[in-house]
Amino acid sequence: MNRPSPAPFRLAIRNIGAYAWINLRLSLVIAYLSFLICLFTGYNSALRAKRDETVSYTTSANYARIMPKANGIPSEEELALAKEFSGHDPVWFNRFSLATRVNKANRVNLVSAIARYIDLSFDGKEAPSPSDDTMVYGLYDTDYPFFEGDYAEFKARFGMDDFLIGRLPENETEVAVSELLLENYGGSAESIGSSLALTVKGEDSPLFTATIVGVFRREYYELSGHCMQSGQFYPVVMLHASHPLFTKSGRLPTPVYPLDGTPDDKLAEEYAEKRVMYGGMELARSIKMFDNILTLANTLYITVGSSLIIGIALTVLLMMDKYFKVFARASGVYLSFGMGRGELARLLLMQLFLLSLLAIPLAVCLTAAGYLVIGKVIRFATGVSMEITGRRLVGMLITGFTATVGCALLFFVYLVLRLRRRTIKELLSTEVL
């Protein structure tokens, strides 16, 4: 006569408690196996994402410049080399340094001994001069090149389509200026429409007076190709190309060569020796470093990680055999009391699911700890920061859950296939070591 079976959940809890040590060890081994899988996949994907992010953040540096040997004037040979490197004709624009301001305590670090300071006036009212400023003020004309890569990187990094508030100057009476410059002198982007007078200290009359029609957002100067800290070219003050400051200065325009993409690093270094400089040389080295780290990580995982996983997998197989003997004996008892084999399979699945719930938090915690430790090692060795973002943490949770449940399901299939071939008598006679 069949007896009603206890609820599967309560029965699963009872079975887990009856052989708590075996179940705990199995849960720990599954957690550790999942941890290795999570750690590799998580760090590998994080490194690739960081590399791809670095690549997307270098598009504004896809240009070449000439560092002339003599008098700041590029020779015909240098011009030909630059065109050969880029595959494009140059874009010419006028620029020259207005002033360099530095902290008074560090004046020995002046870029140039003849650096001049400037004063600004808004609508005839003189603005206070900044006392501590490391900004280099450059004057550019409207022929300054804004490449497609500038807009692509600006969109990727800051989620904005344009780095210009307002518009570019259209005649001699208009000017576009940097938001940073305005802030240094107490202004802001709201200064559009104001009259700006720029005077070099020691001079009696302004260098120019013009109406502000555009402001370059401060984020523009964080682009890889126009970052002040890396000494790239950037428009801080922009006047129309027809302004007398350019037409009467006698200065020769500056050439810049657009590139279709990131050049091969060996080719870039070869032309750098010829004084044709790729704008993203340092960034290319960072990308190469990521490639080296990925290669090293993959090598370590294939050698060390695979060995560990194989060892743990063998341990799991041994524990599965032990677990089978324990569950087989109990299965014989349940079947003899009238439990169907379908109910028995559901009971086994419930037990493994509960063990997975124990293993998942442990696997995720181990993965997060391992991620932090490896991150500190990479940061110490290379300076690259690999933070655990919320998105990455969710990815670890999903990977940990998938890996742990996947191991449990494989275990379930293995046990069910073995149990199906045994009679009740054989199950009852199973020896538990």
Secondary structure, 3 states (H helix, E strand, C coil): CCCCCCCHHHHHHHHHHHCHHHHHHHHHHHHHHHHHHHHHHHHHHHHHHHHHHHHHCCHHHCEEEECCCCCCCCCHHHHHHHHHHHCCCCEEECEEEEEECCCHHHHHHCCCCCCCCEEEEECCEECCCCCCCCCEEEEEECCCCCCHHHHHHHHHHHCCCCCEEECCCCCCCEEEEEHHHHHHCCCCHHHCCCEEEEEECCCCCCCEEEEEEEEECHHHHHCHHHCHHHCCCCCCEEECCCCHHHHCCCCCCEEEEECCCCCCHHHHHHHHCCCEEECCHHHHHHHHHHHHHHHHHHHHHHHHHHHHHHHHHHHHHHHHHHHHHHHHHHHHHHHHCCCCHHHHHHHHHHHHHHHHHHHHHHHHHHHHHHHHHHHHHHHHHHCCCCCCCHHHHHHHHHHHHHHHHHHHHHHHHHHHHHHHCCCHHHHHCCCCC
